[in-house]
Amino acid sequence: MASKSSIDHEVIPVTALNCNFRKKLGLYLNPQNTVAADWRTVAEMMDFTYLEIKNFEKRDYPFEKVLTEWETRPEATVANLLSILEKAERKDVISDLKEIIDDDCRKYLERQLRKPVQVPVVDSCGPRTQEREGITLFDDPQGLIPETFDAFICYCQNDFQFVHEMIKQLEQTEYNLKLCVFDRDVLPGTCVWTIASELIEKRCKRMVVVISDDYLDSDACDFQTKFALSLCPGARTKRLIPVVYKTMKKPFPSILRFLTICDYTRPCTQAWFWTRLAKALALP
């Protein structure tokens, strides 16, 4: 067994540090602190950009995400993490968590020395994560803290370029909204209809419907729109927001005619388009 004095933190990756350490480190750094350095200071010292840090702010537990991103880099060793915390003048964190750090490092070194003698026994081939848990990229796999969003984006694949522009204008600006984009945020291997209904009903405050000629031919968009309408008959909760971004040859869908729309096709109103949409999505 490795002794405390023999631990070389330079050769141990941050991935060796277990969940207990990560949770406790987050308790020190996640709260915004006007006196001591918080997670933003540490993220800057890890060479994350301003925009990356602003995106991390959207997470319920931002430093856990920072650490997960940073640990993929070649310089992400336990020694460098301790050095960053020391430069950030958070020696209190190092002191309080040193025993946990050393214990995780010793366990890591022991695992490296241990050679497997047989293939581990698989006790079950069935999935342990429930169907509606662990469905998005930053979801809690145990369902304790489900990931939530300001809006679900209903779109078809041919309109994806406009969805990219929507992400740029609404997420990466001062609006700081959090959008649910199926191709980006939903994990593969789940039932499309079940997950879409879960996200629309329970995880997203509103739904933006990107209307186009291609939208009218999409079974997925048809299901998502009708499901969302069933949750707010008469648009009483302002759940649906139709968006038109290019001229259509086909008639506008009749089931959405009673809703006010955001129209990007009119040059005289384009200057107000993103502000109106962002304000509507930011409503409580």
Backbone hydrogen bonds, N-H to C=O, Kabsch-Sander energy under -0.5 kcal/mol:
donor,donor_aa,acceptor,acceptor_aa,energy
6,S,3,S,-0.8
7,I,4,K,-1.0
9,H,7,I,-0.8
11,V,8,D,-1.3
12,I,9,H,-0.8
14,V,76,A,-2.1
16,A,13,P,-1.9
17,L,14,V,-2.1
22,R,18,N,-2.0
23,K,19,C,-2.8
24,K,20,N,-2.0
25,L,21,F,-2.8
26,G,22,R,-2.1
27,L,23,K,-1.5
28,Y,24,K,-1.2
29,L,25,L,-2.1
30,N,26,G,-3.1
37,A,88,A,-0.5
39,W,29,L,-2.3
41,T,38,D,-0.5
42,V,38,D,-1.6
43,A,39,W,-2.7
44,E,40,R,-2.2
45,M,41,T,-1.9
46,M,42,V,-1.1
47,D,44,E,-1.8
48,F,43,A,-2.0
53,I,49,T,-2.3
54,K,50,Y,-2.3
55,N,51,L,-1.9
56,F,52,E,-2.1
57,E,53,I,-1.5
58,K,55,N,-1.3
59,R,56,F,-2.0
64,E,61,Y,-0.5
65,K,61,Y,-1.1
66,V,62,P,-2.2
67,L,63,F,-2.9
68,T,64,E,-2.0
69,E,65,K,-2.4
70,W,66,V,-2.8
71,E,67,L,-2.3
72,T,69,E,-1.1
73,R,70,W,-2.1
76,A,73,R,-1.7
77,T,75,E,-2.2
78,V,9,H,-0.6
78,V,12,I,-2.8
79,A,9,H,-1.6
81,L,77,T,-2.1
82,L,78,V,-2.4
83,S,79,A,-2.1
84,I,80,N,-2.4
85,L,81,L,-2.3
86,E,82,L,-2.1
87,K,83,S,-2.5
88,A,84,I,-1.9
89,E,86,E,-1.5
90,R,85,L,-2.9
93,V,90,R,-0.7
94,I,90,R,-1.4
95,S,91,K,-2.7
96,D,92,D,-2.3
97,L,93,V,-2.2
98,K,94,I,-1.0
101,I,97,L,-2.5
102,D,98,K,-2.8
103,D,99,E,-2.0
104,D,100,I,-2.5
105,C,101,I,-2.4
106,R,102,D,-2.5
107,K,103,D,-2.1
108,Y,104,D,-2.1
109,L,105,C,-2.4
110,E,106,R,-2.3
111,R,107,K,-2.1
112,Q,108,Y,-1.9
113,L,109,L,-1.5
114,R,110,E,-1.7
123,D,121,V,-0.7
133,E,130,Q,-1.7
134,G,140,D,-0.8
137,L,185,D,-2.3
139,D,136,T,-1.7
140,D,145,I,-0.6
143,G,140,D,-2.3
149,F,203,R,-3.1
150,D,178,K,-2.8
151,A,178,K,-1.2
152,F,206,R,-2.8
153,I,180,C,-2.4
154,C,152,F,-0.7
154,C,208,V,-3.3
155,Y,153,I,-0.7
159,D,156,C,-1.8
160,F,157,Q,-1.6
162,F,159,D,-0.6
163,V,159,D,-1.4
164,H,160,F,-2.1
165,E,161,Q,-1.6
166,M,162,F,-2.2
167,I,163,V,-2.3
168,K,164,H,-2.2
169,Q,165,E,-2.5
170,L,166,M,-2.4
171,E,167,I,-2.2
172,Q,167,I,-1.1
176,N,173,T,-1.2
177,L,170,L,-2.6
179,L,177,L,-0.6
180,C,151,A,-3.0
181,V,179,L,-0.8
182,F,180,C,-0.6
184,R,181,V,-1.2
185,D,181,V,-3.3
186,V,182,F,-1.7
187,L,135,I,-2.7
195,I,191,C,-2.5
196,A,192,V,-2.4
197,S,193,W,-2.1
198,E,194,T,-2.0
199,L,195,I,-2.6
200,I,196,A,-2.5
201,E,197,S,-2.3
202,K,198,E,-2.4
203,R,198,E,-0.9
203,R,199,L,-1.0
204,C,199,L,-1.6
205,K,149,F,-1.5
206,R,150,D,-1.0
207,M,239,R,-3.2
208,V,152,F,-2.5
209,V,207,M,-0.5
209,V,241,I,-2.0
210,V,154,C,-2.8
210,V,208,V,-0.7
211,I,209,V,-1.0
211,I,243,V,-3.2
216,L,212,S,-1.3
217,D,214,D,-1.2
218,S,215,Y,-1.7
219,D,217,D,-0.6
222,D,218,S,-1.9
223,F,219,D,-2.4
224,Q,220,A,-2.6
225,T,221,C,-2.5
226,K,222,D,-2.2
227,F,223,F,-2.5
228,A,224,Q,-2.3
229,L,225,T,-2.4
230,S,226,K,-1.7
231,L,227,F,-0.8
231,L,228,A,-0.7
232,C,228,A,-0.7
232,C,229,L,-0.8
235,A,232,C,-2.2
236,R,233,P,-0.8
238,K,235,A,-0.9
241,I,207,M,-2.4
243,V,209,V,-3.1
244,V,262,C,-2.5
245,Y,211,I,-0.7
245,Y,243,V,-0.5
256,L,253,P,-1.5
257,R,254,S,-1.2
259,L,256,L,-1.7
262,C,242,P,-2.4
263,D,261,I,-0.6
264,Y,244,V,-3.8
264,Y,262,C,-0.7
265,T,244,V,-0.5
269,T,266,R,-1.8
270,Q,266,R,-0.8
270,Q,267,P,-0.5
272,W,269,T,-1.3
273,F,269,T,-0.7
273,F,270,Q,-0.9
274,W,270,Q,-0.6
276,R,272,W,-2.5
277,L,273,F,-2.4
278,A,274,W,-2.6
279,K,275,T,-2.4
280,A,276,R,-2.1
281,L,277,L,-2.1
282,A,278,A,-1.7
283,L,279,K,-0.6
283,L,280,A,-0.6
